[in-house]
C-alpha cells in the first residue's frame, strides 16, 4: 500500500498533514498504540532531520507498507555542499550514498563529492561587532558540525531499522524503514 503524497515546506506547512497521514496508515495497517507512536516519531524525526540539514526545503513525503514493513519516504531538492552531504550521509545506516549503487552511479557520486562546495562562514559579517549582527532582522545563527547536536539523527537511528540516503545532484531521497510484527 502507498499512502497519499504530502508536500512539506520549511515553514512547517504540511508537517501536520504528514503526521495525520502517518496515523491513518498505522490505523489502516492495524498497528497497536505503541507501534503507531513509534511510526509517528520516525516520521517527525525524519522530517526534522531533513529540514535542519537542508535548510530551505519543499519535500514530498509518503509511506509504503508491505507485510509489516513500513518505508517512510522523503524527497527534496537542496543546494548541496560538502557540509550538507556529510551530515546527510552520516544519518544513513550504511553511511553510503544509496544512489551510487551502479558503476555509473559510483562515478557520478565521486564526481559530485569532489565538486561539492566547502562552505566558509568565517568572513561573513566579520567587520561588524557581534552585538550589532545579533540585532539584524532575520539574522540566522550558523551551526558548524561541532555545534549541530544531531538529535534527530541519533533518535532516528535508535527508532528505525534502516535509514537510506540517496543523493543525486541536488535531489535527496531519504527512506526510513521500520518493521512491526
Contact map, one row per residue, 1 for C-alpha under 8 A:
1110000000000000000000000000000000000000000000000000000000000001110000000000000000000000000000000000000000000000000000000000000000000000000000000000000000000000000000000000000000000
1111000000000000000000000000000000000000000000000000000000000111100000000000000000000000000000000000000000000000000000000000000000000000000000000000000000000000000000000000000000000
1111100000000000000010001000000000000000000000000000000000000111000000000000000000000000000000000000000000000000000000000000000000000000000000000000000000000000000000000000000000000
0111110000000000000010000000000000000000000000000000000000000110000000000000000000000000000000000000000000000000000000000000000000000000000000000000000000000000000000000000000000000
0011111000000000000000000000000000000000000000000000000000011100000000000000000000000000000000000000000000000000000000000000000000000000000000000000000000000000000000000000000000000
0001111100000100110000000000000000000000000000000000000000011100000000000000000000000000000000000000000000000000000000000000000000000000000000000000000000000000000000000000000000000
0000111110001100000000000000000000000000000000000000000001111000000000000000000000000000000000000000000000000000000000000000000000000000000000000000000000000000000000000000000000000
0000011111011110010000000000000000000000000000000000000011111000000000000000000000000000000000000000000000000000000000000000000000000000000000000000000000000000000000000000000000000
0000001111111110000000000000000000000000000000000000000111100000000000000000000000000000000000000000000000000000000000000000000000000000000000000000000000000000000000000000000000000
0000000111111000000000000000000000000000000000000010001111000000000000000000000000000000000000000000000000000000000000000000000000000000000000000000000000000000000000000000000000000
0000000011111000000000000000000000000000000000000000000000000000000000000000000000000000000000000000000000000000000000000000000000000000000000000000000000000000000000000000000000000
0000000111111111000000000000000000000000000000000000000000000000000000000000000000000000000000000000000000000000000000000000000000000000000000000000000000000000000000000000000000000
0000001111111111000000000000000000000000000000000000000000000000000000000000000000000000000000000000000000000000000000000000000000000000000000000000000000000000000000000000000000000
0000011110011111110000000000000000000000000000000000000000000000000000000000000000000000000000000000000000000000000000000000000000000000000000000000000000000000000000000000000000000
0000000110011111111000000000000000000000000000100000000000000000000000000000000000000000000000000000000000000000000000000000000000000000000000000000000000000000000000000000000000000
0000000000011111111100000000000000000000000000000000000000000000000000000000000000000000000000000000000000000000000000000000000000000000000000000000000000000000000000000000000000000
0000010000000111111110000000000000000000000000000000000000000000000000000000000000000000000000000000000000000000000000000000000000000000000000000000000000000000000000000000000000000
0000010100000111111111000000000000000000001000000000000000001100000000000000000000000000000000000000000000000000000000000000000000000000000000000000000000000000000000000000000000000
0000000000000011111111100000000000000001001100000000000000000000000000000000000000000000000000000000000000000000000000000000000000000000000000000000000000000000000000000000000000000
0000000000000001111111110000000000000000000000000000000000000000000000000000000000000000000000000000000000000000000000000000000000000000000000000000000000000000000000000000000000000
0011000000000000111111111000000000000000000000000000000000000000000000000000000000000000000000000000000000000000000000000000000000000000000000000000000000000000000000000000000000000
0000000000000000011111111100000000000011001000000000000000000010000000000000000000000000000000000000000000000000000000000000000000000000000000000000000000000000000000000000000000000
0000000000000000001111111110000000010001000000000000000000000000000000000000000000000000000000000000000000000000000000000000000000000000000000000000000000000000000000000000000000000
0000000000000000000111111111000000000000000000000000000000000000000000000000000000000000000000000000000000000000000000000000000000000000000000000000000000000000000000000000000000000
0010000000000000000011111111100000000000000000000000000000000010000000000000000000000000000000000000000000000000000000000000000000000000000000000000000000000000000000000000000000000
0000000000000000000001111111111000010010000000000000000000000000000000000000000000000000000000000000000000000000000000000000000000000000000000000000000000000000000000000000000000000
0000000000000000000000111111111000010000000000000000000000000000000000000000000000000000000000000000000000000000000000000000000000000000000000000000000000000000000000000000000000000
0000000000000000000000011111111000000000000000000000000000000000000000000000000000000000000000000000000000000000000000000000000000000000000000000000000000000000000000000000000000000
0000000000000000000000001111111000000000000000000000000000000000000000000000000000000000000000000000000000000000000000000000000000000000000000000000000000000000000000000000000000000
0000000000000000000000000111111100000000000000000000000000000000000000000000000000000000000000000000000000000000000000000000000000000000000000000000000000000000000000000000000000000
0000000000000000000000000111111111110000000000000000000000000000000000000000000000000000000000000000000000000000000000000000000000000000000000000000000000000000000000000000000000010
0000000000000000000000000000011111110000000000000000000000000000000000000000000000000000000000000000000000000000000000000000000000000000000000000000000000000000000000000000000000000
0000000000000000000000000000001111111000000000000000000000000000000000000000000000000000000000000000000000000000000000000000000000000000000000000000000000000000000000000000000000000
0000000000000000000000000000001111111100000000000000000000000000000000000000000000000000000000000000000000000000000000000000000000000000000000000000000000000000000000000000000000000
0000000000000000000000000000001111111110000000000000000000000000000000000000000000000000000000000000000000000000000000000000000000000000000000000000000000000000000000000000000000010
0000000000000000000000100110001111111111000000000000000000000000000000000000000000000000000000000000000000000000000000000000000000000000000000000000000000000000000000000000000000000
0000000000000000000000000000000011111111100000000000000000000000000000000000000000000000000000000000000000000000000000000000000000000000000000000000000000000000000000000000000000000
0000000000000000000000000000000001111111110000000000000000000000000000000000000000000000000000000000000000000000000000000000000000000000000000000000000000000010000000000000000000000
0000000000000000000001000100000000111111111000000000000000000000000000000000000000000000000000000000000000000000000000000000000000000000000000000000000000000000000000000000000001000
0000000000000000001001100000000000011111111100000000000000000000000000000000000000000000000000000000000000000000000000000000000000000000000000000000000000000000000000000000000000000
0000000000000000000000000000000000001111111110000000000000000000000000000000000000000000000000000000000000000000000000000000000000000000000000000000000000000000000000000000000000000
0000000000000000000000000000000000000111111111000000000000000000000000000000000000000000000000000000000000000000000000000000000000000000000000000000000000010011000000000000000100000
0000000000000000011001000000000000000011111111100000000000000000000000010000000000000000000000000000000000000000000000000000000000000000000000000000000000000000000000000000000000000
0000000000000000001000000000000000000001111111110000000000000000000000000000000000000000000000000000000000000000000000000000000000000000000000000000000000000000000000000000000000000
0000000000000000000000000000000000000000111111111000000000000000000000000000000000000000000000000000000000000000000000000000000000000000000000000000000110110000000000000000000000000
0000000000000000000000000000000000000000011111111100000000000000000000000100000000000000000000000000000000000000000000000000000000000000000000000000000100010000000000000000000100000
0000000000000010000000000000000000000000001111111110000000000000000000000100000000000000000000000000000000000000000000000000000000000000000000000000000000000000000000000000000000000
0000000000000000000000000000000000000000000111111111000000000000000000000000000000000000000000000000000000000000000000000000000000000000000000000000000100000000000000000000000000000
0000000000000000000000000000000000000000000011111111100000000000000000000000000000000000000000000000000000000000000000000000000000000000000000000000000110000000000000000000000000000
0000000000000000000000000000000000000000000001111111111000000000000000000000000000000000000000000000000000000000000000000000000000000000000000000000000000000000000000000000000000000
0000000001000000000000000000000000000000000000111111111110000000000000000000000000000000000000000000000000000000000000000000000000000000000000000000000000000000000000000000000000000
0000000000000000000000000000000000000000000000011111111000000000000000000000000000000000000000000000000000000000000000000000000000000000000000000000000000000000000000000000000000000
0000000000000000000000000000000000000000000000001111111000000000000000000000000000010011000000000000000000000000000000000000000000000000000000000000000000000000000000000000000000000
0000000000000000000000000000000000000000000000000111111110000000000000000000011000010000000000000000000000000000000000000000000000000000000000000000000000000000000000000000000000000
0000000001000000000000000000000000000000000000000111111110000000000000000000010000000000000000000000000000000000000000000000000000000000000000000000000000000000000000000000000000000
0000000011000000000000000000000000000000000000000010011111000000000000000000010000000000000000000000000000000000000000000000000000000000000000000000000000000000000000000000000000000
0000000111000000000000000000000000000000000000000010011111100000000000000001110000000000000000000000000000000000000000000000000000000000000000000000000000000000000000000000000000000
0000001111000000000000000000000000000000000000000000000111110000000000000001100000000000000000000000000000000000000000000000000000000000000000000000000000000000000000000000000000000
0000001110000000000000000000000000000000000000000000000011111000000000000111100000000000000000000000000000000000000000000000000000000000000000000000000000000000000000000000000000000
0000111100000000000000000000000000000000000000000000000001111100000000001111000000000000000000000000000000000000000000000000000000000000000000000000000000000000000000000000000000000
0000111100000000010000000000000000000000000000000000000000111110000000011110000000000000000000000000000000000000000000000000000000000000000000000000000000000000000000000000000000000
0111110000000000010000000000000000000000000000000000000000011111000000011100000000000000000000000000000000000000000000000000000000000000000000000000000000000000000000000000000000000
0111000000000000000001001000000000000000000000000000000000001111100001111000000000000000000000000000000000000000000000000000000000000000000000000000000000000000000000000000000000000
1110000000000000000000000000000000000000000000000000000000000111110001111000000000000000000000000000000000000000000000000000000000000000000000000000000000000000000000000000000000000
1100000000000000000000000000000000000000000000000000000000000011111111100000000000000000000000000000000000000000000000000000000000000000000000000000000000000000000000000000000000000
1000000000000000000000000000000000000000000000000000000000000001111111000000000000000000000000000000000000000000000000000000000000000000000000000000000000000000000000000000000000000
0000000000000000000000000000000000000000000000000000000000000000111110000000000000000000000000000000000000000000000000000000000000000000000000000000000000000000000000000000000000000
0000000000000000000000000000000000000000000000000000000000000000111111000000000000000000000000000000000000000000000000000000000000000000000000000000000000000000000000000000000000111
0000000000000000000000000000000000000000000000000000000000000000111111100000000000000000000000000000000000000000000000000000000000000000000000000000000000000000000000000000000011110
0000000000000000000000000000000000000000000000000000000000000011110111110000000000000000000000000000000000000000000000000000000000000000000000000000000000000000000000000000000011110
0000000000000000000000000000000000000000000000000000000000000011100011111000000000000000000000000000000000000000000000000000000000000000000000000000000000000000000000000000001111000
0000000000000000000000000000000000000000001000000000000000001111000001111100000000000000000000000000000000000000000000000000000000000000000000000000000000000000000000000000001110000
0000000000000000000000000000000000000000000000000000000000011111000000111110000000000000000000000000000000000000000000000000000000000000000000000000000000000000000000000000111100000
0000000000000000000000000000000000000000000001100000000000111100000000011111000000000000000000000000000000000000000000000000000000000000000000000000000000000000000000000000111000000
0000000000000000000000000000000000000000000000000000000000111000000000001111100000000000000000000000000000000000000000000000000000000000000000000000000000000000000000000011110000000
0000000000000000000000000000000000000000000000000000000011110000000000000111110000000000000000000000000000000000000000000000000000000000000000000000000000000000000000000011100000000
0000000000000000000000000000000000000000000000000000000011100000000000000011111000000000000000000000000000000000000000000000000000000000000000000000000000000000000000000111000000000
0000000000000000000000000000000000000000000000000000011110000000000000000001111100000000000000000000000000000000000000000000000000000000000000000000000000000000000000000111000000000
0000000000000000000000000000000000000000000000000000010000000000000000000000111110000000000000000000000000000000000000000000000000000000000000000000000000000000000000000100000000000
0000000000000000000000000000000000000000000000000000000000000000000000000000011111011000000000000000000000000000000110000000000000000000000000000000000000000000000000001100000000000
0000000000000000000000000000000000000000000000000000000000000000000000000000001111111000000000000000000000000000000111100000000000000000000000000000000000000000000000000000000000000
0000000000000000000000000000000000000000000000000000000000000000000000000000000111111100000000000000000000000000100111100000000000000000000000000000000000000000000000000000000000000
0000000000000000000000000000000000000000000000000000000000000000000000000000000011111110000000000000000000000000000001100000000000000000000000000000000000000000000000000000000000000
0000000000000000000000000000000000000000000000000000110000000000000000000000000111111111000000000000000000000000000000000000000000000000000000000000000000000000000000000000000000000
0000000000000000000000000000000000000000000000000000000000000000000000000000000111111111100000000000000000000000000000000000000000000000000000000000000000000000000000100000000000000
0000000000000000000000000000000000000000000000000000000000000000000000000000000001111111110000000000000000000000000000000000000000000000000000000000000000000000000000000000000000000
0000000000000000000000000000000000000000000000000000100000000000000000000000000000111111111000000000000000000000000000000000000000000000000000000000000000000000000000000000000000000
0000000000000000000000000000000000000000000000000000100000000000000000000000000000011111111100000000000000000000000000000000000000000000000000000000000000000000000010000000000000000
0000000000000000000000000000000000000000000000000000000000000000000000000000000000001111111100111000000000000000000000000000000000000000000000000000000000000000000010000000000000000
0000000000000000000000000000000000000000000000000000000000000000000000000000000000000111111110100000000000000000000000000000000000000000000000000000000000000000000000000000000000000
0000000000000000000000000000000000000000000000000000000000000000000000000000000000000011111110100000000000000000000000000000000000000000000000000000000010001000001010000000000000000
0000000000000000000000000000000000000000000000000000000000000000000000000000000000000001111111110000000000000000000000000000000000000000000000000000000000000000011110000000000000000
0000000000000000000000000000000000000000000000000000000000000000000000000000000000000000011111110000000000000000000000000000000000000000000000000000000000001000011100000000000000000
0000000000000000000000000000000000000000000000000000000000000000000000000000000000000000000111110000000000000000000000000000000000000000000000000000000000000000001100000000000000000
0000000000000000000000000000000000000000000000000000000000000000000000000000000000000000111111111000000000000000000000000000000000000000000000000000000000000000000000000000000000000
0000000000000000000000000000000000000000000000000000000000000000000000000000000000000000100111111100000000000000000000000000000000000000000000000000000000000000000010000000000000000
0000000000000000000000000000000000000000000000000000000000000000000000000000000000000000100000111111100000001000000000000000000000000000000000000000000000000000000111100000000000000
0000000000000000000000000000000000000000000000000000000000000000000000000000000000000000000000011111100000000000000000000000000000000000000000000000000000000000000111100000000000000
0000000000000000000000000000000000000000000000000000000000000000000000000000000000000000000000001111100010001000000000000000000000000000000000000000000000000000000011110000000000000
0000000000000000000000000000000000000000000000000000000000000000000000000000000000000000000000001111111111111000000000000000000000000000000000000000000000000000000001000000000000000
0000000000000000000000000000000000000000000000000000000000000000000000000000000000000000000000001111111011000000000000000000000000000000000000000000000000000000000000000000000000000
0000000000000000000000000000000000000000000000000000000000000000000000000000000000000000000000000001111111000000000000000000000000000000000000000000000000000000000000000000000000000
0000000000000000000000000000000000000000000000000000000000000000000000000000000000000000000000000001111111100000000000000000000000000000000000000000000000000000000000000000000000000
0000000000000000000000000000000000000000000000000000000000000000000000000000000000000000000000000001011111110000000000000000000000000000000000000000000000000000000000000000000000000
0000000000000000000000000000000000000000000000000000000000000000000000000000000000000000000000000011111111111000000000000000000000000000000000000000000000000000000000000000000000000
0000000000000000000000000000000000000000000000000000000000000000000000000000000000000000000000000001111111111100000000000000000000000000000000000000000000000000000000000000000000000
0000000000000000000000000000000000000000000000000000000000000000000000000000000000000000000000000001001111111110000000000000000000000000000000000000000000000000000000000000000000000
0000000000000000000000000000000000000000000000000000000000000000000000000000000000000000000000000001000111111111000000000000000000000000000000000000000000000000000000000000000000000
0000000000000000000000000000000000000000000000000000000000000000000000000000000000000000000000001011000011111111100000000000000000000000000000000000000000000000000000110000000000000
0000000000000000000000000000000000000000000000000000000000000000000000000000000000000000000000000000000001111111110000000000000000000000000000000000000000000000000000000000000000000
0000000000000000000000000000000000000000000000000000000000000000000000000000000000000000000000000000000000111111111000000000000000000000000000000000000000000000000000000000000000000
0000000000000000000000000000000000000000000000000000000000000000000000000000000000000000000000000000000000011111111100000000000000000000000000000000000000000000000000001000000000000
0000000000000000000000000000000000000000000000000000000000000000000000000000000001000000000000000000000000001111111100000000000000000000000000000000000000000000000000000000000000000
0000000000000000000000000000000000000000000000000000000000000000000000000000000000000000000000000000000000000111111100000000000000000000000000000000000000000000000000000000000000000
0000000000000000000000000000000000000000000000000000000000000000000000000000000000000000000000000000000000000011111110000000000000000000000000000000000000000000000000000000000000000
0000000000000000000000000000000000000000000000000000000000000000000000000000000111000000000000000000000000000001111111000000000000000000000000000000000000000000000000000000000000000
0000000000000000000000000000000000000000000000000000000000000000000000000000000111000000000000000000000000000000001111100000000000000000000000000000000000000000000000000000000000000
0000000000000000000000000000000000000000000000000000000000000000000000000000000011100000000000000000000000000000000111110000000000000000000000000000000000000000000000000000000000000
0000000000000000000000000000000000000000000000000000000000000000000000000000000011100000000000000000000000000000000011111000000000000000000000000000000000000000000000000000000000000
0000000000000000000000000000000000000000000000000000000000000000000000000000000000000000000000000000000000000000000001111110000000000000000000000000000000000000000000000000000000000
0000000000000000000000000000000000000000000000000000000000000000000000000000000000000000000000000000000000000000000000111111000000000000000001000000000000000000000000000000000000000
0000000000000000000000000000000000000000000000000000000000000000000000000000000000000000000000000000000000000000000000011111010000000000000000000000000000000000000000000000000000000
0000000000000000000000000000000000000000000000000000000000000000000000000000000000000000000000000000000000000000000000011111110000000000000000000000000000000000000000000000000000000
0000000000000000000000000000000000000000000000000000000000000000000000000000000000000000000000000000000000000000000000001111110000000000000000000000000000000000000000000000000000000
0000000000000000000000000000000000000000000000000000000000000000000000000000000000000000000000000000000000000000000000000011111100001000000000000000000000000000000000000000000000000
0000000000000000000000000000000000000000000000000000000000000000000000000000000000000000000000000000000000000000000000000111111110000000000000000000000000000000000000000000000000000
0000000000000000000000000000000000000000000000000000000000000000000000000000000000000000000000000000000000000000000000000000111110000000000000000000000000000000000000000000000000000
0000000000000000000000000000000000000000000000000000000000000000000000000000000000000000000000000000000000000000000000000000111111011000000000000000000000000000000000000000000000000
0000000000000000000000000000000000000000000000000000000000000000000000000000000000000000000000000000000000000000000000000000011111111000000000000000000000000000000000000000000000000
0000000000000000000000000000000000000000000000000000000000000000000000000000000000000000000000000000000000000000000000000000000111111100000000000000000000000000000000000000000000000
0000000000000000000000000000000000000000000000000000000000000000000000000000000000000000000000000000000000000000000000000000000011111110000000000000000000000000000000000000000000000
0000000000000000000000000000000000000000000000000000000000000000000000000000000000000000000000000000000000000000000000000000000111111111000000000000000000000000000000000000000000000
0000000000000000000000000000000000000000000000000000000000000000000000000000000000000000000000000000000000000000000000000000100111111111001000000000000000000000000000000000000000000
0000000000000000000000000000000000000000000000000000000000000000000000000000000000000000000000000000000000000000000000000000000001111111001000000000000000000000000000000000000000000
0000000000000000000000000000000000000000000000000000000000000000000000000000000000000000000000000000000000000000000000000000000000111111101000000000000000000000000000000000000000000
0000000000000000000000000000000000000000000000000000000000000000000000000000000000000000000000000000000000000000000000000000000000011111111000000000000000000000000000000000000000000
0000000000000000000000000000000000000000000000000000000000000000000000000000000000000000000000000000000000000000000000000000000000000011111000000000000000000000000000000000000000000
0000000000000000000000000000000000000000000000000000000000000000000000000000000000000000000000000000000000000000000000000000000000000001111100000000000000000000000000000000000000000
0000000000000000000000000000000000000000000000000000000000000000000000000000000000000000000000000000000000000000000000000000000000001111111110000000000000000000000000000000000000000
0000000000000000000000000000000000000000000000000000000000000000000000000000000000000000000000000000000000000000000000000000000000000000011111000000000000000000000000000000000000000
0000000000000000000000000000000000000000000000000000000000000000000000000000000000000000000000000000000000000000000000000000000000000000001111100000000000000000000000000000000000000
0000000000000000000000000000000000000000000000000000000000000000000000000000000000000000000000000000000000000000000000001000000000000000000111110000000000000000000000000000000000000
0000000000000000000000000000000000000000000000000000000000000000000000000000000000000000000000000000000000000000000000000000000000000000000011111111000000000000000000000000000000000
0000000000000000000000000000000000000000000000000000000000000000000000000000000000000000000000000000000000000000000000000000000000000000000001111111000000000000000000000000000000000
0000000000000000000000000000000000000000000000000000000000000000000000000000000000000000000000000000000000000000000000000000000000000000000000111111100000000000000000000000000000000
0000000000000000000000000000000000000000000000000000000000000000000000000000000000000000000000000000000000000000000000000000000000000000000000111111100000000000000000000000000000000
0000000000000000000000000000000000000000000000000000000000000000000000000000000000000000000000000000000000000000000000000000000000000000000000111111100000000000000000000000000000000
0000000000000000000000000000000000000000000000000000000000000000000000000000000000000000000000000000000000000000000000000000000000000000000000111111110000000000000000000000000000000
0000000000000000000000000000000000000000000000000000000000000000000000000000000000000000000000000000000000000000000000000000000000000000000000001111111000000000000000000000000000000
0000000000000000000000000000000000000000000000000000000000000000000000000000000000000000000000000000000000000000000000000000000000000000000000000001111111000000000000000000000000000
0000000000000000000000000000000000000000000000000000000000000000000000000000000000000000000000000000000000000000000000000000000000000000000000000000111111100000000000000000000000000
0000000000000000000000000000000000000000000011011000000000000000000000000000000000000000000000000000000000000000000000000000000000000000000000000000011111110000000000000000000000000
0000000000000000000000000000000000000000000010001000000000000000000000000000000000000000001000000000000000000000000000000000000000000000000000000000011111111000000000000000000000000
0000000000000000000000000000000000000000000000000000000000000000000000000000000000000000000000000000000000000000000000000000000000000000000000000000011111111100000000000000000000000
0000000000000000000000000000000000000000000010000000000000000000000000000000000000000000000000000000000000000000000000000000000000000000000000000000001111111110000000000000000000000
0000000000000000000000000000000000000000010011000000000000000000000000000000000000000000000000000000000000000000000000000000000000000000000000000000000111111111000000000000000000000
0000000000000000000000000000000000000000000000000000000000000000000000000000000000000000001010000000000000000000000000000000000000000000000000000000000011111111111000000000000000000
0000000000000000000000000000000000000000000000000000000000000000000000000000000000000000000000000000000000000000000000000000000000000000000000000000000001111111100000000000000000000
0000000000000000000000000000000000000100010000000000000000000000000000000000000000000000000000000000000000000000000000000000000000000000000000000000000000111111100000000000000001000
0000000000000000000000000000000000000000010000000000000000000000000000000000000000000000000000000000000000000000000000000000000000000000000000000000000000011111111000000000000111000
0000000000000000000000000000000000000000000000000000000000000000000000000000000000000000000000000000000000000000000000000000000000000000000000000000000000001111111000000000000111100
0000000000000000000000000000000000000000000000000000000000000000000000000000000000000000000110000000000000000000000000000000000000000000000000000000000000001001111100000000000111000
0000000000000000000000000000000000000000000000000000000000000000000000000000000000000000001111000000000000000000000000000000000000000000000000000000000000001001111110000000011110000
0000000000000000000000000000000000000000000000000000000000000000000000000000000000000000000111001100000000000000000000000000000000000000000000000000000000000000011111000000011100000
0000000000000000000000000000000000000000000000000000000000000000000000000000000000000001101100011110000000000000000000000000000000000000000000000000000000000000001111100001111000000
0000000000000000000000000000000000000000000000000000000000000000000000000000000000000000000000001111000000000000000000000000000000000000000000000000000000000000000111110001110000000
0000000000000000000000000000000000000000000000000000000000000000000000000000000000001000000000001110000000001000000000000000000000000000000000000000000000000000000011111111100000000
0000000000000000000000000000000000000000000000000000000000000000000000000000000000000000000000000010000000001000000000000000000000000000000000000000000000000000000001111111000000000
0000000000000000000000000000000000000000000000000000000000000000000000000000000100000000000000000000000000000001000000000000000000000000000000000000000000000000000000111110000000000
0000000000000000000000000000000000000000000000000000000000000000000000000000111100000000000000000000000000000000000000000000000000000000000000000000000000000000000000111111000000000
0000000000000000000000000000000000000000000000000000000000000000000000000011110000000000000000000000000000000000000000000000000000000000000000000000000000000000000000111111100000000
0000000000000000000000000000000000000000000000000000000000000000000000000011110000000000000000000000000000000000000000000000000000000000000000000000000000000000000011110111110000000
0000000000000000000000000000000000000000000000000000000000000000000000001111000000000000000000000000000000000000000000000000000000000000000000000000000000000000000011100011111000000
0000000000000000000000000000000000000000000000000000000000000000000000001110000000000000000000000000000000000000000000000000000000000000000000000000000000000000001111000001111100000
0000000000000000000000000000000000000000000000000000000000000000000000111100000000000000000000000000000000000000000000000000000000000000000000000000000000000000001110000000111110000
0000000000000000000000000000000000000000010001000000000000000000000000111000000000000000000000000000000000000000000000000000000000000000000000000000000000000001111100000000011111000
0000000000000000000000000000000000000000000000000000000000000000000011110000000000000000000000000000000000000000000000000000000000000000000000000000000000000001111000000000001111100
0000000000000000000000000000000000000010000000000000000000000000000011100000000000000000000000000000000000000000000000000000000000000000000000000000000000000011110000000000000111110
0000000000000000000000000000000000000000000000000000000000000000000111000000000000000000000000000000000000000000000000000000000000000000000000000000000000000000100000000000000011111
0000000000000000000000000000001000100000000000000000000000000000000111000000000000000000000000000000000000000000000000000000000000000000000000000000000000000000000000000000000001111
0000000000000000000000000000000000000000000000000000000000000000000100000000000000000000000000000000000000000000000000000000000000000000000000000000000000000000000000000000000000111
